[in-house]
């Protein structure tokens, strides 16, 4: 406190006399400092030695700050003043650290930990700095003063508990998602889809993919985990999203490369992983990010064709997919900046700005479409698909809804109708054919199983009831009929009455099977909630996050330009 008081008094005197210690003659002549000290001793209660020492300290600080300002202007490397806690080994509390400001607080903490041997601490600059955000995002500037606060043992325990609980919940959620889609991947559509949902994989033209069963299961798992990851991304829970996306990537890699070339899901996944990297400021993943963006770009070219020509043939429009390319070029610009390739970063960013301008929608057009009863999502996707043409967008959305309603009236579910229309470029007749083929395939499979039971001599009504009860499992249906002399027990044909105390309790195996079945359905229902209702949900972005990243990149490029200029 005494030292601070002395500095404060002498700085006031220096300002009053307009003395700049970091400039000549004081910067190089110690005798001038001594002369000034004699003058200030008379005006204060301090000793000569104290005044000289404090003036030298002020001169060193101001000289360092002046040099730091020059360095920051030339290289963008800032000088931060850290106030470290006193230790038994050292009384020195104030140190200076050179760093760029576009790193995260977590990266700075790691460096402080390595250089000064500190373990559990927070960084305070008016408020505790958030570990996941960059320094410049939290108003840390060149010459900022930051206090290093060592946490108490109780604070450390609480922090560790919170981290462990967060990780436990995240791991549990990932396991439930994986299990739910694993159950779905085992289903082949032979059972009644209204009671036993299943997933089918088709290419961009709506043709079911004829692939080995092992690859089909891996692909369903990959696409399911990806959808869950995207749902978490929309909530900006990028950490949990990245865990799901990483597992989706593992499952995709179990499929052969020829298969991945037929769907754009793999390219979108690569893009989503890198988007999470930048959101979490995981700058140590730059090399992996670079490779993923290269894979994404190549995959888009194969799926969409040069200049999206193949996509135009399949869908009749390409405007919606431009949001994917906006993210691709935006991330490429960011990586080029971190690689020190200023020209490439700038060129990509110019493309981003042009594309962003095209994708931003006129609020009046959005309001007009929504006033016609369309959802915000429908309006946004319709306008982008038609590149801002509100009349064409209204016609596109209306036709889609009309066709969906037509197919629903024919007995198909809304989701299946929308999916079929998406696969057939909106051709309602072809969509009807796709749905009919699927329904006939299911019917044919059940009929084959029914015929198998009839050939064994069972009556048609009993065989049909047994299959229904056993979920179209022909082996279990056969066992049921054989155990009961070819007749389905009456209590299985109708709802069971309430149990009475005189009835025997169920066996543990029955209870376990029942509980397992309920858990399976619960897990399946959970994951189905994350499958979007709209088949182009992955193209529906508000551009809010993209705008935030554009502001950051623009700031980086402007700083780099001014420092090099």
N, C-alpha and C positions, 0 to 999 in steps of 0.2 A: 504493500500500500504506500509506504514511504517513497519507494522508487517511482511509482506512478504519479504521486503528488509532485515530486521534484521535476519529472518530465513535463507535467502539465504546466507548472509555473514557468519553466524555462522556454517552453514552446510559445507561451503567451508573450514573453519578453522578446523572443526572436521575431514573432509576427509584428509586434509593435515597432521594432527597429528595422523591419523589412530585411532581415538577414536570412540568406539562403546558404546553409552550411555545405550543401552539395556542389556549390559553385565556387569559382575562384574569388578571393584568395584562400578561402577556408578549406576547400577540398584537398589542397596539397600542402598547406603551410600550417604545421602544428603550432607554431608560435602565435599565429593569429587567433587560434582557438584559445590559447592561454590568456592572451590579452582580453578577449571577450569574457573569459571566465572571471578574471579579476574585476571586470566591470559589474558582472552579475552577482558576485559575492557580496558586494556592497549593498545590492538591492534586495538580497534574500538572506535567510537565516542559515543557508547551507555553507559547508566548508569548501575551500578551493578545490580539493581533491574530488569531492562529490560533484561539483559543477563541471569540472573538466571531464570527468568520466561520463557524466550524463550527456554533455554536449557531443562527445565523441560517439556515443551510442546513437544519438539523434542523427548525427551526420551519416553514420554507417547505414541506418535504416532508410534515410531519405535517398542516399546514393543507390542503395540496392533497389529501392522502389523505382527510381528513375531508369536504371538499367533494365529492370523488369518490364517497364512500360515499353521501352524500345524493343526488347526481345519479343514481347507479346504482339506488337504491331508487325514485326517481321516474320515471326514463326507461328503465331497463335498459341504459343506455350505460355501459360499463366504461372504466376508465382503466388502460392497460397501461404498465409501465415497460420501455422498450426500451434495451438496452445495445448501442450501435452500435460498430463498429470505428473506431479512430482513423484519420484521413486527413491528408494533407499540408495540406489547407485548414482543417481544424478538429480541435481536441483534445477537443471536447465529445463525450462518449460516452453520456451518459444523457439520454433524452428520454421524454416522456409522450405517449401516443397514445390518443385517445378512439375507442372502437368498440363495436358490439354483439357479443355472444359467439356468436350463431347464424350467423355467417359462416364460410366455410371458411378454413383456413390459407392456401390458395392465393390467396384474395381479399385476405387481410391482407398477404401477400408482395407482391402487385401494388401495393398502396397504399404500402408501405414503399419499394418500388422507385421509384415515381413521386415520392414526397416527399423521399427522401434519395439518389437517384441510384445505388442499388445494383443490380447485375444478378444475379449468381449467388450465392445464399446459402441457408442453412438457418436455421430458428428452433429454438432449444434451450431447453427448460424441464425440466431433469432428463434428458430424452431428446429426440431430434429429433422435432418435431411433424410428423404426417403431413399432406401438402398436401391430400389429398382429403377429409379429415374436418373437421368444425366445431371451433371453439375450445372450446366448452363440452363437447363429447364427449371432449376430451383434458385435462379438468380445469383449463382456463385459467379463472381467476376475475378478478373486479375486483381491481386492484392487483397482479396477477401480474407477476413479473419475467421477461422473456424476453431471451435473448441472441441477437444476430444474428451468425451465423458466415459470413464470406465464404469461398467455396470456392476451393481452389487451382486452378490451371489444369488440373492432371491430373484432379482431381475433377470439374471442369466437363466435360472431355472424356469421362470415363467415364459421366457422367450423360447427356450427349447421345447417346453411343453406345447406351446402354441404351434410351433413348427411341426412337431411330431403329430399333433392332432390334425393339422391341415394335410400333412402327407398321408396319414391314415385314411382320412375321408376321401382324398384323391385316389389312393390306391384301391379303396373299396369300390368307389364309383366305376373305376376302370375295369375291375374284375367283374362287376355286375353287368356292365355293358358287353364285355367280351363273352360272358356266359350266355346272355340273352341272344346275341347274334349267332353264337355257336349252335344254340337250339334251333334257331331259324334255318341255319345252313344245313341242318340234318333233315329238314322237311323237303319232300319232293313234290308237294302239291297234290298228292293222291287223296288227301283227306278233304273234308268240307272246309273251304277257305273262310267261311263265315265264322267257324268255330276254331279252326286251326290255321292261322295266317301263315303264309310262306312267302318267300321272295324269289323272284325270277330275274335272270340277267339277260339283257338284250343289247344288241349293238345300236349304233345311231340310226339305223334304218328300221329298227323295231324287230329285227329278226332274233329269235332266241339263240344264244350262243351254244353251239354244240361242243362242249369241252368235257374233259375227264372230270369225274365226280370230285376228286381231291382239289382240282383247280376251282371248280364251282364253289366249293365250300370256302376256300381261301378268299375268293373274290367277294363272296357275300360278307365274310368277316371284315375284309378290307374296306368295302364300301360302307358297311354299317358303322365301323369305328370312325371312319372319315366323317360321316354325317353327324355323329355325336361330337366329334372334335369341332366341326363347323358350328354346331349349336352353342358350344362353349365359347367359341371365338366371338359369336354375336353378343354374348354377355361380357365380352372382354376379359374372360378368364383364360388368358393365353397360356398360363402354366399348365393347367389341367388339360387344356385343348392339345398342347404339344405332346403330352403323354399318350393321348388317344391317337394322334396323328402318327406318332412313331410306331405304334403297334399296327396301325393300318398299313404303313409302309412295309413292315415286316411281312404282312400277309400278301401284299401286292407282289413282293419279291419271290413268293412261292409260285407265282404264275409265270408262264414262259413269255418272252419278250414279244412274240408275235401277237399274243392275246392282248397285251397292254397297248399295242399299236391300234387296236380297234376301238378303244374307248378313251375319252378325254379325262376320265376321272383321275388317272395316274398323274397327268400333267397338273391338274388343279390341286392335287394333294401336295406335289412338290412346291407349288406356289404358296399354299397355306402354311406349310412347315416354315418356309423362309419368312413369311409374314409374322409368324409367332416369334421367330428369332429376333426380328427387329423390334417387335413390341416389348420383348423381355430384355432388350439391349444385350443379347448374347453375342458380343462382338468376337468372342473366341471361336465362334462357329462360321467365320467368314468363308473359309475354304469349302466347307460342306455346303454352305448357302450358294456359293458360286456354281458348284457342280449341279445342285438341284435346279437352279434357274436354267442352266444349259439343257438339262433333261426336259424341263417343262417346255422350253421353247421348241425343241426338236419334236416333242410329242404333239404339241399344238399344230405344228406344220404337217405332220403325218396325218393327224385326225381331220384337220380343217382344210388342208391343201394350201398351196401358195396363194397369198392374198385372200385366204378364206374361201377359195373357189368351191371346194368340196362341200363346205358348210352351207354355202349359198344354194347348191343343188339339193341338199338334203332338207333344209329348213325353209328355204325361200327368202331368208333374211339373215343378217349377221350382226346387226347393231347391238344385240344383247351381250354377245361374247366380248365386245370391246372392253368391258369392265375388267376382264381377265388380263387383257393386254396392258391396260392402264397399270394394274398392280405389277405386272412383269417388268415393264419399262421403269416404273418407279423404284422397284427394288434393284434393278440393274444400275440405275443412276446412283443409288445410295452406296452400292458395293464399289462402283467405280471411284466414288469420292474417297472411300476408306482405303482403296488401293493406291490412291495418289494420282489417279488418271483424271485430271481435271477436265480435259477436253471431252472425253467420253461421257463423263458425268453430266457435263453441260449439254451435250448433244441429245442424250437420252431424256434429260429434263425438259428440253424444248418440245420433244415429241409428247411427253407427259402433259405438258401445259395445253397443247393443242387438243389432245384426246380428252382431257378433263373438261375443256370448254364445250366439246361436242356432247359429252355425257351429262353435263349439268342440265337439268330439266326446267322448263319454264313453269313457275308455280301456278300461273293462271291456267295453263293446259292441264296440270295435275288436278287442280280444283274442278275444272270443267268435267273431266272424266269421272272424278269421284262423285260429282253431283248427279251423274247418270246412274249411280248405284254401284260402280266398280270399286273394289278395294284399293287401298294405296299401293299394295304390291302389284296388282293387275295393271294399274295405271302406269306405274313406273316401268315395269317390264314391257308393256305395250308401246309406250312412247320411245323407249330405247330401241326396241326391235324395229320400229318404223322411223327411227332417227328424227324424232321430234314432230312427225306429221300426226297431228291430233286426230284428223279424220280417218287416216289409215289405222291408227292405233285403236280407235273406237270400233272400227269394222273388225279388226283382228281379235280383239277381246270378246266382242259380241258373238262372232262366229264360233270361237272356242267354247264359250258358255252354252251356246245353242246346241252344238254338237255333243257336248258332255250330257246335257239334259236329254237329248235324243237317245243316247246310249243307256242312260240311267233308266229311261222309260222302257227300254228293251230288257231290263232286268240285271244290268251290270252295276257294280259299285261306282261311286263318283271317282274314287281314287284310280280304279282300274281303267275307267273311261278316259280320264285325263292323261294317264300314262300311255294308253294306246294311241290317243290322238297326237301326243308328243312324238311317239315313235314313227307315226305315219304322216308327219308334216301336216296334220290337220285334216287329212282325208278321212271323212267319217265312214265311208264305205270300207276302206282298207282297215280302219280301226275296228270296225265291226267284225271283219274277217279275223283279225288278230285275236280279239276277245272270244269269238266263236271257236276258233281252233283250240284256244286254251281250255275253254269249257268242255269241248268235245274230248280233248285229251284226258281231262280229269274223269269225265263220264266213262270213257273207254277203259281207263285203268280200273275203275270200280266195277264195271261190267265184267271185266276179265276175272276179277277176284270173286265176283258173285257166281260166274259160270263155274269156277273151280269148285266152289262149295256145292253147287247143284250136281256136278258130276260125281260128288261123293255120296249123293243120295239125300241130301237135306232138302226140306221144303223151301220154296222161294221166299215166303214171308219170314220164316225163321232165319234163313241165311242172310237176308237183307237186314233184319233187326240185329243179328249178331255182329255184322260188319259195322253197323252204326254205333253200337255200344262199345266196340273195341277200336273205334277210330280208324276203320278200314284196314286194321291189321289182320290179315287172313289167317295167320298162324294162331293168334289168340282167339279169333272167331271160331276156328275149327275146334280148338280145345274146349271152348265154352259149350259148343253144341254136343261134342262127344261126352263131356262130363254130365250132360243133362239129357241124355238119350234123344238128341236132335231137337229139343225144345228149349227155347229161351225162358228161364224162370220168370213167372209173372211179376215178381217184385222188381225185376230189372226193366220191365217194359213200361212201368208207370212210376211216378214219383213215390219214394218211400215215405210211409207215415212217420210221424214223430216217434223217436225211440222211447221205450219205457224202461223202467229200472229193472224189469225182469229179463230184458234182452241181454245176451252175452256181449261183453265189450269186444271191440275189434282187436285183432291181433296186432302186434307191434309192426309186422311187415306190411300189413294193410295200411296202418297209420303212416308209416314211413313213405309208402308209395303215394298215398294221398297227399301228404305234406309236400313231397318232392314235386308232384304234379302241380300243386297250387303255386309253389315257388317258381317253377318253370314258367307258368302262365304270367305270374307277376313280373318276372324278368323280361319276358317277351313284350308284355304291354308297356313296360318302361322304355325299352329301346324303340318300339314302334312310335312312341310319342315324339321321338327326335327325328323321325323320317318326315321331311316336309311334305305338306299337302300339295304344294305346287311343284311341278316337275322341273321348273327353272329357278327354284329358290336360290341355288348357288350363284345365280347371276344377279340376284336382287340385293344390291348394296346401296346405302344412302350416300356414300362417298365422304362421310364425315372423317373416318380414319385416314382415308387417302389425302384429304385436304390437310390434316394435321401433319402428316409426314411430308407433304409438299412444302409446307411452311418451314419445317426444320431443314430440309435439303436446300431450299432457297437461301436460308440463313447461312448454312455452311459455305455454299458457293460464293455468296456475296462477301463473307469474311475472307475467304481464300483469295478472292479477286482483289479486295482492298489491300491485303497484306502483301500480295505479289506486285501490286501496282505501286 
